[in-house]
Amino acid sequence: MAVSVRRPEKYTIAYLRGEQMLRRLDVRGSHRNPTTASGATWVVATHKHRWTDTHADQVAYEPPDVATPEEMESGEHERVFNEFCTECRIGFTGKWNDAPLHLQTELEVA
């Protein structure tokens, strides 16, 4: 899951196999499908990508199973992550930690 410190309401959750993107959810992101697919466009809107042999991960669709209102809600990152895992048939048994929403200004070296 990638969350920007500057824009925590716009984030991405990805399901990878090695370096191959199998599924990706872009929340409040922008995307345009290739014209050989549907040519559909999303502007600051939630959409999912699913791997296909024809288009790799370049084709997106509107997810019916993930609700993201215009404004980010409290607890949204965890809720949407769990919805994404359910859709991908991933059983998450770990402990959820919210993404740190502060800028890192220095790096500790051990």
Protein Blocks (a to p, Z undefined) as FASTA:
>chain_A
ZZdfklmmbccddddehjacfbdcdehiacdddfklnopacehiacdddddfklommbcc
ddfkbccdfbdcehklmmmmmmmmmmnopacfbdcddddfbdcfbdcdZZ
